[in-house]
Amino acid sequence: MHGNQVPDSYVYVTEEGVARHYADGSVEALAWEDVVEVRVDGGADSEVNYILLDRDGQGCVVPSSATDASFLARLRYLPDFDLDRLTSAMASARDGAVVVWRSPEPPSPLPDLEYD
């Protein structure tokens, strides 16, 4: 008897953020409020990947096979997100990573700290 093959990762999308859990126990997670850039990349296996990044360059890679309507709907809530640009980028993703969205807000400045 052959069981179903276990996928190498699972992706969870919530109102708070997105997380990818790998079979080895590692996790990539990012809160929506921390997302400052969205990229689309063709990937080595010809599957399109969405790459979400925070200000520090840390992020979460989401394979298109693990997405559903809720993921795409949530992307639309990012300020000034352009679905047409996303569609175009997915069509040309074989050419390498394409930035489809950047946060319109500048990075918040570091607070001025006074030392005694």
C-alpha positions in Angstrom: 0.0 0.0 0.0 1.4 3.4 -1.0 0.5 6.5 1.0 0.3 10.0 -0.2 3.7 11.6 -0.6 4.3 14.3 2.1 5.0 17.7 0.6 8.3 19.3 1.4 6.6 22.4 2.9 3.2 23.9 3.9 2.2 27.5 3.6 -0.3 29.2 5.9 -1.8 32.6 5.1 -3.6 34.5 7.8 -4.7 38.1 8.3 -1.6 38.5 10.4 0.9 37.1 8.0 2.3 34.2 6.0 4.4 31.3 7.1 6.1 28.4 5.3 6.8 25.3 7.3 9.4 23.0 5.9 9.6 19.2 6.4 12.8 19.6 8.4 11.0 21.7 11.0 12.3 25.1 9.9 9.9 28.0 9.3 10.0 31.2 7.3 7.4 33.7 8.5 6.6 37.3 7.9 3.8 39.6 9.3 1.9 41.5 6.6 2.7 44.8 8.3 6.5 44.0 7.9 6.3 43.3 4.2 8.2 46.0 2.2 8.8 44.2 -1.1 7.2 41.5 -3.2 9.1 39.7 -5.9 8.2 37.0 -8.4 10.9 34.5 -9.4 10.8 31.5 -11.8 12.7 29.2 -9.5 15.0 26.3 -10.5 12.1 23.9 -11.0 10.2 26.3 -13.3 7.6 26.9 -10.6 6.8 30.5 -9.9 7.7 31.7 -6.4 6.5 34.7 -4.6 9.2 36.2 -2.4 8.0 38.5 0.5 10.8 40.6 2.2 11.0 42.8 5.2 13.3 45.8 5.8 16.2 43.6 6.9 16.0 41.4 3.8 14.5 38.5 5.7 11.5 36.9 4.2 9.3 34.1 3.1 9.3 32.2 -0.2 5.9 31.1 -1.2 5.6 28.6 -4.2 2.7 29.4 -6.5 1.5 25.8 -6.0 1.0 26.5 -2.3 -1.1 29.6 -2.9 -4.8 30.0 -3.2 -7.3 32.9 -3.7 -6.8 34.1 -0.1 -3.0 34.7 -0.7 -3.6 36.7 -3.8 -6.5 38.6 -2.2 -4.3 39.5 0.8 -1.6 40.8 -1.6 -4.2 43.2 -2.9 -4.4 44.9 0.5 -0.8 46.0 0.3 -0.8 49.8 -0.5 -1.0 50.5 -4.2 -0.5 46.8 -5.1 -1.0 46.4 -8.9 -2.4 43.0 -10.0 -1.6 43.8 -13.6 2.0 44.2 -12.8 1.9 40.8 -10.9 0.3 39.1 -13.9 3.0 40.5 -16.2 5.8 39.5 -13.9 4.5 35.9 -13.6 4.6 35.7 -17.4 8.2 36.8 -17.5 9.4 35.1 -14.3 11.7 32.7 -16.2 14.0 35.7 -16.8 14.8 36.0 -13.0 13.3 37.7 -10.0 11.1 40.7 -10.8 10.0 43.2 -8.1 6.3 43.7 -8.4 5.7 45.9 -5.3 7.6 48.0 -2.9 6.2 49.8 0.1 5.4 53.4 -0.7 6.4 54.4 2.8 10.0 55.3 3.5 11.7 53.3 6.2 11.1 54.7 9.6 14.0 56.6 11.0 16.0 55.3 14.0 15.1 57.0 17.2 17.6 59.6 18.6 19.0 58.0 21.7 20.6 60.2 24.3 23.2 58.7 26.6 24.0 60.1 30.1 
